[in-house]
Amino acid sequence: MREDMKYNPCYYQLRDYMVNTMQKIIAGNKTAQPHGVVFFGDSITEWNPIKTYYPEIVNKYNCGICGATSESLRWICDEAVIKYKPSVVVMLMGTNDLSNTDARSPRQIACNVKIIIELITKNLPGVKLLLMETLPCDEHREGKFAGKYMRSNGNICLLNREYQELTKQFTNVKIVHTYKAFWDENNKGIYKDFTTDGLHLTEKGYQCLADQLKPVLLDSIK
């Protein structure tokens, strides 16, 4: 993440707010009840009011980190997922990798996600993972037409295809199809009333996300 840096050729930088969130996540794993549900991802996860949308799940933990990429989520996977000892992990990530600093290809992002899946699976026998598709964006506000050249809905579709192939390699991973529910064919991007800024979600957007995820999630915790 560049912020005010004049020079930063694709080197990801942690920010103070990310470190603060990580410290809260680490503190949380000390008292977490095992066999719960961990939500793991970037800002769309961190800002998800999971208490509102998933009241049926007693032990649920939000381990989203604003600004996180698939690579930085690898670094915190033990503290943010494994030490919580969940039965189910919900993952949503990828859009920050398509920002200007990292500018990773869909294949590179999928390789990072595969490492995360392997880390979790091999450390938590019996765990189930739900990998949500990366959501579309408004390219004029938070995509290629706003100077974030790798973040296009075409690349997001390619990433979701990579996810689809990736899940075939694991018996404990399911993909949750979220992209189509957010795609506005008329505007060629995310529905305007689902987003605050072209990327992050409104209350209506989070409701839509829950509508896609909840049936799969509740079936996974039976």
Secondary structure as GFF3:
##gff-version 3
##sequence-region A 1 222
A	DSSP	alpha_helix	16	28	.	.	.	ID=ss1
A	DSSP	beta_strand	37	41	.	.	.	ID=ss2
A	DSSP	alpha_helix	43	46	.	.	.	ID=ss3
A	DSSP	alpha_helix	50	53	.	.	.	ID=ss4
A	DSSP	beta_strand	60	64	.	.	.	ID=ss5
A	DSSP	alpha_helix	70	75	.	.	.	ID=ss6
A	DSSP	alpha_helix	77	80	.	.	.	ID=ss7
A	DSSP	three_ten_helix	82	84	.	.	.	ID=ss8
A	DSSP	beta_strand	88	92	.	.	.	ID=ss9
A	DSSP	three_ten_helix	96	98	.	.	.	ID=ss10
A	DSSP	alpha_helix	106	123	.	.	.	ID=ss11
A	DSSP	beta_strand	128	132	.	.	.	ID=ss12
A	DSSP	alpha_helix	139	142	.	.	.	ID=ss13
A	DSSP	three_ten_helix	144	146	.	.	.	ID=ss14
A	DSSP	alpha_helix	153	167	.	.	.	ID=ss15
A	DSSP	beta_strand	173	176	.	.	.	ID=ss16
A	DSSP	alpha_helix	179	182	.	.	.	ID=ss17
A	DSSP	beta_strand	183	184	.	.	.	ID=ss18
A	DSSP	beta_strand	189	190	.	.	.	ID=ss19
A	DSSP	three_ten_helix	192	194	.	.	.	ID=ss20
A	DSSP	alpha_helix	203	220	.	.	.	ID=ss21
###
